[in-house]
């Protein structure tokens, strides 16, 4: 899920804000570590930051959350559908993500 600041602010009804400056990171972990170090604020993914919030390393200033419009898909080839280990792996991924399997064409 990728959510940018413009999407987040619009969802909160704040509108566009002009920042004094911004840091840019190529890795999510770097961004979170910068926020932990007090270098600014960051948009985090709940499953990845919940423990940091519980421990007090990070603070969630808003209770609101936002679900992005992007999604992940598991695609199996026709050759792999007969392999039980492939199906078990796909089901394991879905269970971990809290998702449901949707068959092609449904």
MARGU-424832 format. One record per residue (C-alpha): residue number from 0; x, y, z. Coordinates in nm, 4 decimals. Each point is the difference from the previous one (the first is absolute). Layout:
{NUM,{X,Y,Z}};
...
***
This chain:
{0,{0.0000,0.0000,0.0000}};
{1,{0.1474,0.3291,-0.1045}};
{2,{-0.1592,0.3202,0.1269}};
{3,{0.1533,0.3390,-0.0599}};
{4,{-0.0381,0.3083,0.2143}};
{5,{-0.2467,0.1637,-0.2400}};
{6,{-0.2350,-0.2996,0.0205}};
{7,{0.0315,-0.0145,0.3788}};
{8,{-0.0651,0.3711,0.0523}};
{9,{-0.2979,-0.0032,-0.2371}};
{10,{-0.1495,-0.2975,0.1858}};
{11,{0.0321,0.1937,0.3276}};
{12,{-0.1607,0.3048,-0.1586}};
{13,{0.3089,0.2110,0.0596}};
{14,{0.0785,0.0849,-0.3601}};
{15,{0.3428,0.0778,-0.1324}};
{16,{0.2730,0.1157,0.2357}};
{17,{0.3277,0.1586,-0.0976}};
{18,{0.2905,-0.1686,0.1751}};
{19,{0.3139,0.1878,0.0906}};
{20,{0.2107,-0.2937,-0.1095}};
{21,{-0.0136,-0.3694,-0.0663}};
{22,{0.2202,-0.3034,0.0285}};
{23,{-0.0226,-0.2695,-0.2659}};
{24,{0.0911,-0.3637,0.0497}};
{25,{0.0340,-0.2904,-0.2376}};
{26,{-0.0688,-0.2560,0.2742}};
{27,{-0.2989,-0.0185,0.2332}};
{28,{0.2192,-0.1076,0.2921}};
{29,{0.2166,0.3109,-0.0383}};
{30,{-0.3069,0.2223,0.0161}};
{31,{-0.1305,-0.1680,0.3147}};
{32,{0.3419,0.0189,0.1656}};
{33,{0.0183,0.3720,-0.0797}};
{34,{-0.3391,0.0505,0.1668}};
{35,{0.1154,-0.2000,0.3047}};
{36,{0.3103,0.2219,0.0153}};
{37,{-0.2145,0.3138,0.0077}};
{38,{0.0795,0.1152,-0.3523}};
{39,{-0.3638,0.0638,-0.0908}};
{40,{-0.3300,-0.1729,-0.0603}};
{41,{-0.0749,-0.2942,-0.2260}};
{42,{-0.2955,-0.1927,-0.1317}};
{43,{0.0294,-0.3563,0.1266}};
{44,{-0.1680,-0.3281,-0.0764}};
{45,{-0.1818,-0.1249,0.3118}};
{46,{0.1300,-0.3592,-0.0086}};
{47,{0.3553,0.1337,-0.0211}};
{48,{-0.0221,0.2755,0.2625}};
{49,{-0.2546,-0.1299,0.2539}};
{50,{0.2698,-0.1485,0.2242}};
{51,{0.2020,0.3234,-0.0212}};
{52,{-0.3066,0.1982,0.1064}};
{53,{-0.0747,-0.2411,0.2857}};
{54,{0.3601,0.0267,0.1230}};
{55,{-0.0078,0.3807,-0.0142}};
{56,{0.2732,0.0227,-0.2663}};
{57,{-0.2565,0.1651,-0.2281}};
{58,{-0.3174,0.1960,0.0692}};
{59,{-0.3119,-0.0074,-0.2156}};
{60,{-0.1323,0.3576,0.0139}};
{61,{-0.3322,-0.0981,-0.1633}};
{62,{-0.2334,-0.2910,0.0618}};
{63,{-0.1134,0.0024,-0.3630}};
{64,{0.1391,-0.2549,-0.2408}};
{65,{-0.0279,-0.0052,-0.3747}};
{66,{-0.0169,-0.2969,-0.2318}};
{67,{0.1817,0.0591,-0.3262}};
{68,{-0.1347,-0.0851,-0.3414}};
{69,{0.2889,-0.2281,-0.0928}};
{70,{-0.0098,-0.3749,0.0427}};
{71,{0.2173,-0.3073,-0.0143}};
{72,{-0.0839,-0.3055,-0.2055}};
{73,{0.1081,-0.3617,0.0038}};
{74,{0.0208,-0.1379,-0.3507}};
{75,{0.0444,-0.3697,-0.0609}};
{76,{0.0934,-0.1415,-0.3373}};
{77,{-0.2071,-0.2792,-0.1490}};
{78,{0.3018,-0.2280,0.0430}};
{79,{0.0165,0.0653,0.3741}};
{80,{-0.3659,-0.0613,0.0851}};
{81,{0.0613,-0.3750,0.0239}};
{82,{0.2791,0.0497,0.2549}};
{83,{-0.1388,-0.0149,0.3543}};
{84,{0.2987,0.1876,0.1458}};
{85,{-0.0760,0.3001,-0.2245}};
{86,{-0.3640,0.0076,0.1096}};
{87,{0.0971,-0.0396,0.3674}};
{88,{0.2473,0.2868,-0.0300}};
{89,{-0.2628,0.2246,-0.1619}};
{90,{-0.2514,-0.0852,0.2750}};
{91,{0.2655,0.0712,0.2649}};
{92,{0.0670,0.3439,-0.1537}};
{93,{-0.3714,0.0786,-0.0115}};
{94,{-0.0519,-0.1073,0.3607}};
{95,{0.2850,0.2237,0.1127}};
{96,{-0.1416,0.2938,-0.1922}};
{97,{-0.3539,-0.0609,0.1216}};
{98,{-0.1193,-0.0418,-0.3570}};
{99,{-0.2251,-0.2375,-0.1865}};
{100,{0.0755,-0.1964,-0.3110}};
{101,{-0.1784,0.1167,-0.3128}};
{102,{0.0086,-0.2309,-0.2971}};
{103,{0.0625,0.1379,-0.3488}};
{104,{-0.3254,0.0874,-0.1689}};
{105,{-0.1971,0.0354,0.3241}};
***
